Structure formats: C-alpha cells, structure tokens
Amino acid sequence: MRFVSFVVAALALASPAHAEWKKVAKADSRILLATPFAEATREVFEAGDWSSTTRTVSAYAAAVPVNGLYPRVQVYLEQTAPLVYWKFGSSLDAAWLKKRFPFFKDKDVVITSPAPNSDAFLRTSQFTVGTARCVAFEMRHITNDTGRAAAAGARDSVSGFYCPTPGTALTEDLLQKVTEGIFVRRDGKVERLLPGVSAPIPPQLTQGTAKSG
C-alpha cells in the first residue's frame, strides 16, 4: 500500500517553517521574477532547507524598490515531497498576510476584494495598506487524487503579494502580467509557473543561469 499524505495550507504556508534560510545568487535560485515595474529595484533570492514538519522545501524571491515603503513583489515557492499533495488553498486574508509577511504585522491591512472560495489554480485578493494598493496571490494545484504520484510541477505552490508603483491601477491586465512574470527552475530549465502562456521566457532569466533544479 502506497503512503500518501496531504499538506494542510494552514500549517504549510502560514509562515516559513524552515530551520534556516540563506541568500543565494540569481543563478542558483529556484524561483525567478520578471514582474512589471521592477526595473528600478534590487532583487533578493533565498533558499530554505527541507522542513520535516510540513514536508516541503522552499525558496524565496523579492524585488525591492530603491525608494518606497513596500517591496514591489515578494514570493515564496513551496514544493511538497513526492506523494504529498496540496489539499487546501490559503485564505489570502489580512491575518494570513500579517503572518506570512511580518512587516505587515503592525500595519492596517484592509482586504478590498477577497479571494474566491475555489480550488482554481490561481487565486487572488486585493488589499490596501496605508496608501498602497496591492494584490495577494496563490498558484497551487489542489487535489484529492491519491491514485498516482503528482509531477514536480503539480507539487509546487507559489504565494506572495505585489504592490505596483503608486498611482498604478490594479487592472486585470496588470494582474495577468504579474502572474505571468513568475518562473521556476526545474532540472536546470527555467519554466513559467502559470500554465497556458505562449510568450517566450525573458532572455535575462535564461542567459548564463543554467543550474540543476
């Protein structure tokens, strides 16, 4: 009989549960970013070790503006162990944001467009913090199918938030570009996380960065 287990979102993604995080070079990162309005930013990449508690391995990436109160984008990649599946989605509410991203802890986060209660791969919620208007998102395969092993891509989950430049509207087109601008590295190959996008991979993500995933 095969051993199959589920990762419960409240445990796995409430906060980074790894014993140690270390900064890594862009060429070594398992998650890469090419989100809009990130030209005047510095990038940060980190790798988390294996968590036996959540049975996940993680990576982190952020684009931080030179000037501004908040990062442009921060994302966590969590991949489950083989035969471990995502069973639920995260709430993407104010409590989740404050726990997931500690610098929101003492700020007034107001959800203006809640995330749908759905098992769709991509879920978003919009929120304000001070004068900033931002979006929280999660891309995750939800499954109760225990009959077969999920491919590595189906075990990935990316959650994070994006705050555009002040005065920029959070349109559907912008949100699409944000989610299209998140990439993962698997077996040395950079791949777009969002399925069904035919646009080529930006060359700045593939040139001279081939590493084992």
LUMGUNU-547222 format. One record per atom (N, C-alpha, C, CB): atom name; x, y, z. Coordinates in steps of 0.1 Angstrom, whole numbers. Glycine has a CB too. Layout:
! LUMGUNU-547222
CA,X,Y,Z $
...
***
This chain:
! LUMGUNU-547222
N,8,-12,0 $
CA,0,0,0 $
C,9,12,0 $
CB,-10,0,12 $
N,6,22,-9 $
CA,14,34,-10 $
C,11,43,1 $
CB,12,40,-24 $
N,22,50,6 $
CA,19,61,16 $
C,16,74,9 $
CB,32,62,25 $
N,5,80,12 $
CA,1,92,6 $
C,-3,102,17 $
CB,-10,91,-4 $
N,1,114,17 $
CA,-3,123,27 $
C,-7,137,20 $
CB,7,125,38 $
N,-13,146,28 $
CA,-17,159,23 $
C,-10,169,32 $
CB,-32,160,24 $
N,-7,180,25 $
CA,-2,192,32 $
C,-14,202,34 $
CB,9,199,24 $
N,-16,205,47 $
CA,-27,214,50 $
C,-22,228,50 $
CB,-33,211,64 $
N,-28,237,42 $
CA,-23,250,40 $
C,-21,258,52 $
CB,-33,258,31 $
N,-29,257,62 $
CA,-28,265,74 $
C,-14,262,81 $
CB,-39,262,84 $
N,-9,250,79 $
CA,3,246,85 $
C,15,250,76 $
CB,4,232,89 $
N,13,246,63 $
CA,24,247,54 $
C,28,261,50 $
CB,21,239,42 $
N,18,270,49 $
CA,21,283,44 $
C,18,295,53 $
CB,14,285,31 $
N,15,292,65 $
CA,12,303,75 $
C,25,311,77 $
CB,7,297,88 $
N,36,305,78 $
CA,49,312,79 $
C,60,302,75 $
CB,51,316,94 $
N,72,308,71 $
CA,83,299,67 $
C,87,291,79 $
CB,94,307,61 $
N,85,278,78 $
CA,87,269,90 $
C,101,262,89 $
CB,76,259,91 $
N,110,268,82 $
CA,123,261,79 $
C,133,266,90 $
CB,128,264,65 $
N,142,257,93 $
CA,152,260,103 $
C,162,270,99 $
CB,159,247,107 $
N,165,272,86 $
CA,175,281,82 $
C,172,286,67 $
CB,189,274,82 $
N,174,298,65 $
CA,173,304,52 $
C,187,310,49 $
CB,162,315,51 $
N,191,309,36 $
CA,203,315,32 $
C,202,322,19 $
CB,214,304,31 $
N,209,333,17 $
CA,208,341,5 $
C,216,333,-6 $
CB,214,355,6 $
N,210,333,-18 $
CA,216,326,-30 $
C,217,336,-41 $
CB,209,314,-34 $
N,226,333,-51 $
CA,227,341,-63 $
C,215,338,-72 $
CB,240,338,-70 $
N,212,347,-81 $
CA,201,346,-90 $
C,203,333,-98 $
CB,200,358,-100 $
N,215,330,-102 $
CA,218,318,-110 $
C,215,305,-103 $
CB,233,318,-114 $
N,214,306,-89 $
CA,211,294,-81 $
C,197,293,-76 $
CB,221,293,-70 $
N,189,304,-78 $
CA,176,304,-73 $
C,166,295,-80 $
CB,171,319,-73 $
N,157,289,-72 $
CA,147,280,-78 $
C,135,288,-82 $
CB,143,270,-68 $
N,134,301,-79 $
CA,123,310,-83 $
C,129,323,-88 $
CB,113,312,-71 $
N,123,327,-99 $
CA,128,339,-106 $
C,116,349,-109 $
CB,136,336,-119 $
N,119,362,-111 $
CA,109,371,-113 $
C,112,380,-125 $
CB,108,380,-100 $
N,101,383,-132 $
CA,101,393,-143 $
C,88,400,-143 $
CB,104,386,-157 $
N,84,406,-132 $
CA,72,413,-130 $
C,72,427,-134 $
CB,67,412,-115 $
N,61,433,-138 $
CA,61,447,-143 $
C,66,457,-132 $
CB,47,451,-147 $
N,71,468,-138 $
CA,76,479,-130 $
C,87,475,-120 $
CB,64,486,-122 $
N,95,466,-123 $
CA,105,461,-114 $
C,119,466,-119 $
CB,105,446,-113 $
N,120,475,-128 $
CA,132,479,-134 $
C,141,486,-124 $
CB,130,489,-146 $
N,136,495,-116 $
CA,144,503,-106 $
C,143,496,-92 $
CB,139,517,-105 $
N,146,483,-92 $
CA,146,475,-80 $
C,159,467,-78 $
CB,133,467,-79 $
N,161,463,-66 $
CA,171,453,-64 $
C,164,439,-61 $
CB,181,457,-52 $
N,170,429,-65 $
CA,164,415,-63 $
C,171,408,-51 $
CB,165,407,-76 $
N,163,400,-44 $
CA,168,392,-33 $
C,163,378,-35 $
CB,163,398,-19 $
N,172,369,-34 $
CA,169,354,-35 $
C,174,347,-23 $
CB,175,349,-48 $
N,166,338,-18 $
CA,170,330,-7 $
C,165,315,-9 $
CB,164,335,6 $
N,171,306,-2 $
CA,167,292,-3 $
C,165,287,12 $
CB,178,283,-10 $
N,154,280,14 $
CA,151,274,27 $
C,155,259,26 $
CB,136,276,30 $
N,158,254,38 $
CA,162,240,39 $
C,149,231,39 $
CB,171,237,51 $
N,151,218,39 $
CA,139,209,40 $
C,132,210,53 $
CB,144,195,37 $
N,119,210,53 $
CA,111,211,65 $
C,104,197,67 $
CB,101,222,65 $
N,108,190,77 $
CA,102,177,80 $
C,88,179,86 $
CB,111,169,90 $
N,85,190,91 $
CA,72,193,97 $
C,62,194,86 $
CB,72,206,106 $
N,64,202,76 $
CA,55,205,65 $
C,57,196,53 $
CB,55,219,61 $
N,69,189,53 $
CA,73,180,42 $
C,74,188,29 $
CB,63,168,40 $
N,80,200,30 $
CA,82,209,19 $
C,96,214,19 $
CB,72,220,19 $
N,101,218,7 $
CA,113,225,5 $
C,109,239,-1 $
CB,124,218,-4 $
N,116,249,2 $
CA,111,263,-2 $
C,122,271,-8 $
CB,106,270,10 $
N,118,282,-14 $
CA,126,292,-20 $
C,119,306,-19 $
CB,130,289,-35 $
N,126,316,-20 $
CA,121,330,-18 $
C,127,339,-28 $
CB,123,335,-3 $
N,119,349,-33 $
CA,124,359,-42 $
C,117,372,-39 $
CB,123,355,-57 $
N,123,383,-41 $
CA,117,396,-39 $
C,124,406,-48 $
CB,118,401,-24 $
N,116,416,-52 $
CA,121,428,-59 $
C,117,440,-50 $
CB,114,429,-73 $
N,128,447,-46 $
CA,126,458,-36 $
C,130,471,-43 $
CB,135,456,-24 $
N,120,481,-44 $
CA,123,494,-50 $
C,134,501,-42 $
CB,111,502,-50 $
N,142,510,-49 $
CA,152,518,-43 $
C,145,528,-33 $
CB,160,526,-54 $
N,133,533,-38 $
CA,125,542,-29 $
C,111,536,-28 $
CB,125,557,-35 $
N,105,537,-17 $
CA,92,532,-15 $
C,90,525,-1 $
CB,88,523,-26 $
N,78,524,3 $
CA,76,518,16 $
C,76,503,16 $
CB,62,523,22 $
N,72,497,5 $
CA,70,483,4 $
C,77,477,-7 $
CB,55,479,4 $
N,81,464,-6 $
CA,87,457,-17 $
C,77,457,-29 $
CB,90,442,-14 $
N,82,457,-41 $
CA,73,456,-53 $
C,67,442,-53 $
CB,81,458,-66 $
N,74,432,-50 $
CA,68,418,-50 $
C,77,409,-41 $
CB,68,412,-65 $
N,70,401,-34 $
CA,76,390,-26 $
C,69,377,-28 $
CB,77,394,-11 $
N,77,366,-31 $
CA,70,353,-33 $
C,78,342,-26 $
CB,70,351,-48 $
N,70,332,-22 $
CA,76,320,-16 $
C,72,309,-25 $
CB,70,317,-2 $
N,81,300,-29 $
CA,79,288,-36 $
C,80,277,-26 $
CB,89,286,-48 $
N,70,268,-25 $
CA,70,256,-16 $
C,67,244,-25 $
CB,60,258,-5 $
N,76,234,-25 $
CA,73,222,-32 $
C,72,210,-22 $
CB,84,219,-42 $
N,62,203,-23 $
CA,60,191,-14 $
C,69,180,-18 $
CB,45,187,-13 $
N,70,170,-9 $
CA,77,158,-12 $
C,69,150,-21 $
CB,80,150,1 $
N,75,140,-28 $
CA,67,131,-37 $
C,56,124,-28 $
CB,76,120,-43 $
N,45,122,-34 $
CA,33,116,-28 $
C,27,124,-17 $
CB,37,102,-23 $
N,31,137,-16 $
CA,24,146,-7 $
C,17,157,-16 $
CB,35,153,3 $
N,5,160,-13 $
CA,-3,168,-21 $
C,-9,180,-14 $
CB,-15,160,-27 $
N,-12,191,-21 $
CA,-19,202,-15 $
C,-34,199,-15 $
CB,-16,215,-24 $
N,-39,200,-4 $
CA,-54,197,-2 $
C,-62,209,-1 $
CB,-56,188,10 $
N,-57,220,4 $
CA,-64,233,6 $
C,-57,245,0 $
CB,-68,235,21 $
N,-64,256,-2 $
CA,-58,268,-5 $
C,-56,277,7 $
CB,-66,275,-16 $
N,-48,287,7 $
CA,-46,296,18 $
C,-57,307,17 $
CB,-32,303,17 $
N,-60,314,28 $
CA,-71,323,29 $
C,-68,336,22 $
CB,-74,326,44 $
N,-56,340,21 $
CA,-52,353,14 $
C,-59,365,21 $
CB,-55,352,-1 $
N,-62,364,34 $
CA,-69,375,41 $
C,-58,383,49 $
CB,-80,370,50 $
N,-63,393,57 $
CA,-54,401,64 $
C,-46,394,74 $
CB,-62,412,71 $
N,-52,384,81 $
CA,-44,376,91 $
C,-33,368,84 $
CB,-54,367,98 $
N,-36,362,73 $
CA,-27,355,65 $
C,-15,363,61 $
CB,-33,348,53 $
N,-18,375,56 $
CA,-7,384,51 $
C,2,388,63 $
CB,-14,397,45 $
N,-4,391,74 $
CA,4,396,85 $
C,13,385,91 $
CB,-5,401,96 $
N,8,373,90 $
CA,16,361,95 $
C,27,357,85 $
CB,7,350,98 $
N,23,358,72 $
CA,32,354,61 $
C,43,364,59 $
CB,24,351,49 $
N,40,377,60 $
CA,49,387,57 $
C,50,396,70 $
CB,45,396,45 $
N,59,394,79 $
CA,60,400,92 $
C,59,416,92 $
CB,71,396,99 $
N,64,422,81 $
CA,65,437,81 $
C,50,443,80 $
CB,73,442,70 $
N,40,434,77 $
CA,26,439,77 $
C,20,438,91 $
CB,18,431,67 $
N,27,431,100 $
CA,22,427,113 $
C,15,439,120 $
CB,32,422,122 $
N,21,450,121 $
CA,16,462,129 $
C,9,472,120 $
CB,27,468,137 $
N,6,468,107 $
CA,0,478,98 $
C,-15,475,96 $
CB,8,478,85 $
N,-22,485,91 $
CA,-36,483,89 $
C,-38,478,75 $
CB,-43,497,91 $
N,-40,465,74 $
CA,-42,458,61 $
C,-57,456,60 $
CB,-35,444,61 $
N,-63,461,49 $
CA,-77,461,46 $
C,-79,453,33 $
CB,-83,475,46 $
N,-86,442,33 $
CA,-90,435,21 $
C,-101,442,14 $
CB,-94,420,25 $
N,-99,445,1 $
CA,-109,452,-6 $
C,-116,443,-16 $
CB,-103,464,-14 $
N,-109,432,-20 $
CA,-115,422,-29 $
C,-111,408,-24 $
CB,-111,425,-44 $
N,-119,401,-16 $
CA,-115,388,-10 $
C,-112,378,-21 $
CB,-125,383,-1 $
N,-104,368,-18 $
CA,-101,357,-27 $
C,-114,348,-27 $
CB,-89,348,-22 $
N,-117,342,-39 $
CA,-128,334,-41 $
C,-126,320,-34 $
CB,-131,331,-55 $
N,-136,315,-28 $
CA,-136,301,-23 $
C,-136,291,-34 $
CB,-147,299,-12 $
N,-125,288,-39 $
CA,-124,280,-51 $
C,-112,272,-51 $
CB,-125,288,-64 $
N,-112,260,-59 $
CA,-100,252,-60 $
C,-92,255,-73 $
CB,-103,238,-59 $
N,-95,267,-78 $
CA,-88,271,-91 $
C,-73,272,-88 $
CB,-94,285,-96 $
N,-65,270,-98 $
CA,-51,271,-97 $
C,-46,284,-92 $
CB,-44,267,-110 $
N,-51,295,-98 $
CA,-47,309,-95 $
C,-59,316,-87 $
CB,-44,317,-107 $
N,-55,320,-75 $
CA,-65,328,-67 $
C,-58,341,-63 $
CB,-69,320,-55 $
N,-66,352,-62 $
CA,-60,365,-58 $
C,-70,372,-48 $
CB,-58,374,-70 $
N,-65,381,-41 $
CA,-73,390,-33 $
C,-65,404,-33 $
CB,-74,385,-18 $
N,-73,414,-33 $
CA,-67,428,-33 $
C,-69,434,-20 $
CB,-74,437,-44 $
N,-59,442,-16 $
CA,-59,448,-3 $
C,-52,462,-3 $
CB,-52,439,7 $
N,-54,470,7 $
CA,-47,483,9 $
C,-40,482,22 $
CB,-57,495,9 $
N,-28,489,22 $
CA,-20,490,34 $
C,-15,505,33 $
CB,-8,480,35 $
N,-20,513,42 $
CA,-18,528,41 $
C,-23,533,28 $
CB,-2,530,42 $
N,-15,539,20 $
CA,-19,545,7 $
C,-16,535,-4 $
CB,-12,558,4 $
N,-10,524,-1 $
CA,-6,514,-12 $
C,-18,505,-15 $
CB,6,506,-8 $
N,-20,502,-28 $
CA,-30,492,-32 $
C,-22,480,-38 $
CB,-40,498,-43 $
N,-25,468,-33 $
CA,-17,456,-36 $
C,-26,444,-38 $
CB,-7,453,-25 $
N,-20,434,-43 $
CA,-27,421,-46 $
C,-19,410,-39 $
CB,-29,419,-61 $
N,-26,401,-32 $
CA,-21,388,-27 $
C,-25,377,-37 $
CB,-25,385,-13 $
N,-16,367,-39 $
CA,-20,357,-48 $
C,-14,344,-44 $
CB,-15,360,-62 $
N,-20,333,-49 $
CA,-15,320,-47 $
C,-18,311,-60 $
CB,-22,313,-35 $
N,-7,304,-64 $
CA,-9,295,-76 $
C,-5,281,-70 $
CB,1,299,-87 $
N,-16,273,-70 $
CA,-14,260,-64 $
C,-24,249,-70 $
CB,-16,261,-48 $
N,-19,237,-72 $
CA,-28,226,-76 $
C,-34,220,-64 $
CB,-20,216,-85 $
N,-47,220,-64 $
CA,-54,214,-52 $
C,-59,200,-57 $
CB,-67,223,-48 $
N,-56,190,-50 $
CA,-60,176,-54 $
C,-64,167,-43 $
CB,-49,170,-63 $
N,-73,159,-45 $
CA,-76,147,-36 $
C,-73,134,-43 $
CB,-91,148,-32 $
N,-66,135,-55 $
CA,-63,123,-62 $
C,-51,116,-56 $
CB,-61,127,-77 $
N,-53,106,-49 $
CA,-42,98,-43 $
C,-38,86,-51 $
CB,-46,94,-29 $
N,-44,85,-63 $
CA,-41,72,-70 $
C,-28,72,-78 $
CB,-52,70,-80 $
N,-22,84,-79 $
CA,-10,84,-87 $
C,-1,96,-82 $
CB,-12,87,-102 $
N,12,95,-84 $
CA,21,105,-79 $
C,20,117,-88 $
CB,36,99,-80 $
N,20,129,-81 $
CA,19,142,-88 $
C,33,145,-94 $
CB,14,153,-79 $
N,33,151,-106 $
CA,46,156,-111 $
C,51,167,-103 $
CB,44,161,-126 $
N,64,170,-104 $
CA,70,181,-96 $
C,63,194,-97 $
CB,85,182,-100 $
N,58,197,-110 $
CA,51,210,-112 $
C,38,211,-104 $
CB,49,212,-126 $
N,31,199,-103 $
CA,19,199,-96 $
C,21,200,-81 $
CB,11,186,-99 $
N,33,197,-76 $
CA,35,198,-62 $
C,40,212,-58 $
CB,46,188,-58 $
N,42,221,-67 $
CA,47,235,-65 $
C,35,243,-60 $
CB,53,241,-77 $
N,38,252,-51 $
CA,29,263,-47 $
C,36,276,-46 $
CB,21,259,-34 $
N,31,286,-52 $
CA,37,300,-51 $
C,27,309,-45 $
CB,43,305,-64 $
N,31,316,-34 $
CA,22,326,-28 $
C,30,338,-25 $
CB,16,320,-15 $
N,23,349,-26 $
CA,30,362,-24 $
C,21,374,-25 $
CB,42,363,-34 $
N,27,386,-27 $
CA,20,398,-30 $
C,27,407,-39 $
CB,17,405,-16 $
N,20,416,-45 $
CA,26,425,-55 $
C,20,439,-52 $
CB,23,421,-69 $
N,28,449,-51 $
CA,24,463,-50 $
C,29,471,-62 $
CB,28,469,-36 $
N,21,476,-71 $
CA,26,484,-82 $
C,31,497,-78 $
CB,15,485,-93 $
N,37,505,-87 $
CA,41,518,-84 $
C,29,527,-80 $
CB,48,524,-96 $
N,31,536,-71 $
CA,19,545,-67 $
C,12,551,-78 $
CB,24,556,-57 $
N,-1,551,-78 $
CA,-9,556,-88 $
C,-13,547,-100 $
CB,-3,568,-94 $
N,-7,534,-99 $
CA,-9,525,-110 $
C,-21,516,-106 $
CB,3,516,-112 $
N,-31,515,-115 $
CA,-43,507,-112 $
C,-41,492,-112 $
CB,-55,511,-121 $
N,-47,485,-103 $
CA,-46,470,-103 $
C,-56,465,-113 $
CB,-48,465,-89 $
N,-53,466,-126 $
CA,-62,461,-136 $
C,-60,446,-138 $
CB,-60,468,-149 $
N,-70,439,-145 $
CA,-69,425,-148 $
C,-57,423,-157 $
CB,-81,420,-155 $
N,-54,432,-166 $
CA,-42,430,-175 $
C,-29,431,-166 $
CB,-42,441,-185 $
N,-28,440,-157 $
CA,-16,440,-148 $
C,-15,428,-140 $
CB,-17,453,-139 $
N,-26,423,-134 $
CA,-25,411,-126 $
C,-21,399,-134 $
CB,-39,408,-120 $
N,-25,398,-147 $
CA,-21,388,-156 $
C,-6,388,-158 $
CB,-29,388,-169 $
N,-1,400,-160 $
CA,14,402,-163 $
C,22,398,-150 $
CB,17,416,-167 $
N,16,401,-139 $
CA,24,398,-126 $
C,25,383,-125 $
CB,16,404,-114 $
N,14,376,-127 $
CA,15,361,-125 $
C,22,354,-136 $
CB,0,355,-124 $
N,22,360,-148 $
CA,30,355,-159 $
C,45,358,-157 $
CB,26,362,-172 $
N,48,367,-148 $
CA,62,370,-146 $
C,69,363,-135 $
CB,63,385,-143 $
N,63,351,-131 $
CA,69,343,-120 $
C,74,330,-127 $
CB,59,340,-109 $
N,86,326,-124 $
CA,92,315,-131 $
C,99,306,-121 $
CB,103,319,-141 $
N,100,293,-124 $
CA,107,283,-115 $
C,117,276,-123 $
CB,97,273,-109 $
N,127,271,-116 $
CA,138,264,-123 $
C,137,249,-119 $
CB,152,269,-119 $
N,135,241,-129 $
CA,133,226,-127 $
C,144,219,-135 $
CB,119,221,-130 $
N,152,211,-129 $
CA,162,204,-136 $
C,171,212,-145 $
CB,156,192,-144 $
N,174,224,-140 $
CA,183,233,-148 $
C,175,242,-158 $
CB,193,226,-154 $
N,163,240,-160 $
CA,155,247,-170 $
C,145,256,-164 $
CB,147,237,-179 $
N,145,269,-169 $
CA,136,279,-164 $
C,123,277,-171 $
CB,142,293,-166 $
N,112,276,-163 $
CA,99,274,-168 $
C,89,285,-162 $
CB,94,260,-165 $
N,79,289,-170 $
CA,69,298,-165 $
C,60,290,-155 $
CB,61,304,-176 $
N,57,296,-144 $
CA,48,288,-134 $
C,34,288,-139 $
CB,49,295,-121 $
N,29,299,-145 $
CA,15,300,-149 $
C,13,292,-162 $
CB,10,314,-151 $
N,5,282,-162 $
CA,3,274,-175 $
C,-5,281,-185 $
CB,-4,260,-172 $
N,-3,276,-198 $
CA,-11,282,-209 $
C,-6,295,-215 $
CB,-25,283,-205 $
N,6,299,-211 $
CA,12,312,-216 $
C,22,309,-227 $
CB,18,320,-205 $
N,20,314,-239 $
CA,28,310,-251 $
C,40,320,-252 $
CB,20,310,-263 $
N,41,331,-245 $
CA,51,340,-247 $
C,65,334,-243 $
CB,49,353,-238 $
N,76,338,-250 $
CA,89,332,-247 $
C,94,336,-233 $
CB,99,336,-257 $
N,103,328,-228 $
CA,109,332,-215 $
C,118,344,-217 $
CB,117,319,-209 $
N,118,354,-208 $
CA,127,365,-210 $
C,141,361,-210 $
CB,124,376,-199 $
N,149,366,-219 $
CA,163,361,-220 $
C,171,364,-208 $
CB,169,367,-232 $
N,168,375,-201 $
CA,176,378,-189 $
C,175,367,-178 $
CB,172,391,-183 $
N,165,358,-179 $
CA,163,347,-170 $
C,170,335,-174 $
CB,148,345,-168 $
N,174,333,-186 $
CA,180,321,-191 $
C,194,322,-195 $
CB,172,316,-202 $
N,199,334,-198 $
CA,213,335,-202 $
C,222,334,-191 $
CB,214,349,-209 $
N,231,324,-192 $
CA,241,322,-182 $
C,236,318,-168 $
CB,249,334,-181 $
N,224,313,-167 $
CA,219,309,-154 $
C,215,294,-153 $
CB,207,318,-150 $
N,220,286,-162 $
CA,216,272,-162 $
C,222,265,-150 $
CB,220,265,-175 $
N,213,260,-141 $
CA,218,253,-129 $
C,209,241,-127 $
CB,218,262,-116 $
N,213,231,-120 $
CA,205,220,-117 $
C,194,224,-107 $
CB,212,208,-111 $
N,181,219,-110 $
CA,170,224,-101 $
C,169,217,-88 $
CB,157,222,-109 $
***
